[in-house]
Amino acid sequence: MQDLRGERLQIMLTPEELSLIDDFRFAHRMPTRAAAIRELLGLGLAARPVQADGSRSSHYGLFDRGPDGHKPGGEGNQEPG
């Protein structure tokens, strides 16, 4: 069977998230980060079906980013002036 990948997806990851993906990749001897991410997606979708519940995308991060979805002291956490 030919493996067709016609869609490119770009995502932003924190250094911690990238480290977790790399750890998974090396522990499972996977050739690329993309292969590891595809495997993790498959495992996650099989383990927990996604249900539309009105959640925001910021609710799905791996790490707590503080109030309003921003890292404390980060650029997006500044008061309007």
N, C-alpha and C positions, 0 to 999 in steps of 0.2 A: 504494500500500500504506500502510495506516495504521500509524504507529509507536506501539505501545503500551508504556508503561513503568509497570507496576503495582507495582513494588517499589522502595522507597527504601533506599539503602545509605549509612550514615554511616561515615566513616573519619577517623582522626586522622593528620595529616601533620606532619612537622618543617618548619620554615621553609625548609630546603634543598630538601626534596621539593616543596613548594608552588612554590618558585621555578622548579624544573625543569619542572613542569607548565605554569606561566605562560609560560616561555620557549618551550616547544613550542607552546602555544596561539597566541601572537602570531606565531611564525615561520610557522605554517600558517594564519594568519588565521581562527581558529576563533571562533565567537561567544561561547562560554561555557567555563568550566572543566569543566563536566560533559561537554560535547562532546569536549573534549580528552582527558579521562580515558577516555571510551568508546572513542575512537580508539586511545589507547595500549593499552587492554585488548585490543582486537581485534588490533593489531599484535603484541603480546606472545604472545597465545594462538596466533596463526598461526605465529609464528617458533619457539616452543618449547612443545610439548605438555606439559601438567602430568602428572606421574606421582607417585602416592602413594608416598613413600619414608620416611615417619616423621619428616620434618623438622618443626621447630617454627615457628610463625608468626614468631618473632623472627629466623629465618634469612633472611627475605625482605625485610629493609629495604634501602634504597639506600645507607645509610651505616653504617660501623662504630660500634657503640654501646658498645664495650668489653666487659669480661668480664661474664657473667651477663645480657647483653642490655640493660644500663643505660648511660646516658651517665656518664662519670666525673664524680663529684661531684654527680650528680643526686639527686633526692629518693628514688628507689627503690634507691639504692646505699648506704644507711646500715646500719650494724651493729645488730642487735637489742640492746637494752640492758636 
